[in-house]
Amino acid sequence: MFTLSNDLYILRQIQSRLANQEILHVADEKITEANPPVAETKSGTRSTRTPKAAAKTEAASPSPAARKRTTYTPVQRASILASIEKATKDGKTTLKAALQQAEVSEQTYYNWKNAAAKIAPRPSTGWSSSDDFSTLAALEAENLKLRQELAAKLRAENEELRRRLGRD
């Protein structure tokens, strides 16, 4: 039975082997570019050609092991999410194309989107914070005014009741 540490060890070994293979391919590519292999033809003249392995490495896209890992700040993440949402909102661009343009994987996009949804407060009425503050101040002033009016009405009503009962 494998433990987590054994699995991590095996994973790191595989990653280092893949990285070493990428380095070897890059080194082979540099060597073949500097000294192209020469093949003889039937007429006796020599022609240059690239080997199949070098052609494959040139045509292949960089593997995930060769890509540099980029760490984004929360502000950068938010701007990337906004640009992707803006690109896909009108329906002209697919999500996959927008993600490729932003150079973000699909899984990373969904992770960021879920994290942003958990952090961001849900707008209750769609007001901005400055609107909320001014509205709150106006409501508090109105509340104070109504309380004073209610107190004055209750005092007047109490006086009227006392007069009717003959206490005053």
C-alpha positions in Angstrom: 0.0 0.0 0.0 1.3 3.4 -0.9 1.4 6.3 1.4 1.1 9.9 0.5 4.8 10.6 0.9 5.6 7.7 -1.4 3.2 9.0 -4.0 4.8 12.5 -3.8 8.2 11.0 -4.1 7.3 9.1 -7.2 5.5 12.1 -8.7 8.6 14.3 -8.1 10.8 11.6 -9.7 8.6 11.6 -12.8 8.6 15.4 -13.0 12.4 15.5 -12.8 12.7 12.9 -15.5 10.3 14.8 -17.7 12.2 18.0 -17.1 15.5 16.2 -17.9 14.0 14.9 -21.1 12.9 18.4 -22.1 16.5 19.7 -21.4 17.9 16.9 -23.5 15.5 17.6 -26.4 16.4 21.3 -26.2 20.1 20.4 -26.2 19.7 18.0 -29.2 17.8 20.8 -31.0 20.6 23.3 -30.4 23.2 20.8 -31.6 21.3 19.9 -34.7 20.8 23.6 -35.6 24.5 24.3 -35.2 25.7 21.2 -37.1 23.0 20.0 -39.4 23.3 16.3 -40.4 24.6 15.7 -43.9 23.3 12.9 -46.0 24.7 11.7 -49.3 22.4 11.5 -52.4 22.8 9.2 -55.3 24.6 11.8 -57.4 27.3 12.1 -54.8 26.5 15.6 -53.7 25.6 16.2 -50.1 22.3 17.8 -48.9 21.3 19.0 -45.5 18.2 17.8 -43.8 16.7 17.9 -40.3 16.2 14.6 -38.5 12.7 13.5 -37.6 13.3 14.0 -33.8 14.4 17.6 -34.2 11.4 18.3 -36.5 9.0 16.9 -34.0 10.4 18.9 -31.1 10.2 22.1 -33.2 6.6 21.5 -34.1 5.5 20.3 -30.7 4.1 22.9 -28.3 5.8 23.3 -25.0 4.8 20.6 -22.6 3.3 21.4 -19.2 6.6 20.5 -17.5 8.4 23.1 -19.7 5.9 25.9 -19.0 6.8 28.3 -16.3 4.4 28.5 -13.5 3.0 32.0 -13.0 1.5 33.2 -9.7 -1.2 35.8 -10.1 -2.2 38.4 -7.5 -5.9 38.6 -6.5 -6.2 41.8 -8.5 -4.7 40.1 -11.6 -7.0 37.2 -11.2 -10.0 39.5 -11.0 -9.0 41.4 -14.1 -8.4 38.1 -16.0 -11.8 36.8 -14.9 -13.4 40.1 -15.9 -11.8 40.0 -19.4 -12.9 36.4 -19.9 -16.4 37.2 -18.8 -16.5 40.2 -21.1 -15.2 38.2 -24.1 -17.7 35.4 -23.6 -20.6 37.6 -22.7 -21.6 38.7 -26.2 -21.3 35.1 -27.5 -18.8 35.8 -30.2 -15.9 34.1 -28.4 -16.1 30.7 -26.8 -14.8 30.1 -23.3 -12.1 27.9 -24.5 -10.8 30.5 -26.9 -10.9 33.2 -24.2 -9.0 31.0 -21.8 -6.3 30.3 -24.4 -6.0 34.0 -25.1 -5.6 34.7 -21.4 -3.2 31.8 -21.1 -5.2 30.3 -18.2 -6.3 26.7 -18.0 -9.9 25.8 -17.7 -9.5 24.3 -14.3 -7.7 27.4 -13.0 -10.5 29.5 -14.4 -13.2 27.6 -12.5 -11.1 27.5 -9.3 -10.6 31.3 -9.5 -14.3 31.8 -10.3 -15.5 29.7 -7.3 -13.0 31.4 -5.0 -14.2 34.9 -6.1 -17.8 33.9 -5.6 -17.1 32.8 -2.0 -15.2 36.0 -1.2 -17.3 38.6 -3.0 -20.3 39.9 -1.1 -23.6 39.3 -2.8 -25.2 42.6 -3.8 -28.5 42.9 -2.1 -30.0 45.8 -4.1 -27.2 46.8 -6.5 -26.3 50.0 -4.8 -22.7 51.2 -4.5 -21.1 51.8 -1.1 -21.3 55.6 -1.5 -25.1 55.3 -2.2 -25.4 53.0 0.8 -23.7 55.5 3.1 -25.8 58.5 1.9 -29.0 56.5 2.0 -28.2 55.3 5.6 -27.6 58.8 6.7 -30.9 60.0 5.2 -32.8 57.1 6.8 -31.2 57.8 10.2 -32.2 61.5 10.0 -35.8 60.5 8.9 -36.0 58.0 11.7 -35.0 60.6 14.3 -37.6 63.0 13.0 -40.3 60.4 13.1 -39.5 59.4 16.7 -39.7 63.1 17.8 -43.1 63.5 16.0 -44.3 60.3 17.6 -43.2 61.4 21.1 -44.9 64.8 20.6 -48.2 63.1 19.5 -48.1 60.7 22.5 -47.6 63.6 24.9 -50.5 65.5 23.4 -52.7 62.4 23.5 -51.8 61.8 27.2 -52.6 65.4 28.1 -56.0 65.1 26.3 -56.8 61.9 28.2 -55.8 63.4 31.5 -58.1 66.4 30.8 -61.0 64.1 30.0 -60.5 62.1 33.2 -60.4 65.3 35.2 -57.0 64.8 36.7 -55.6 68.1 35.5 
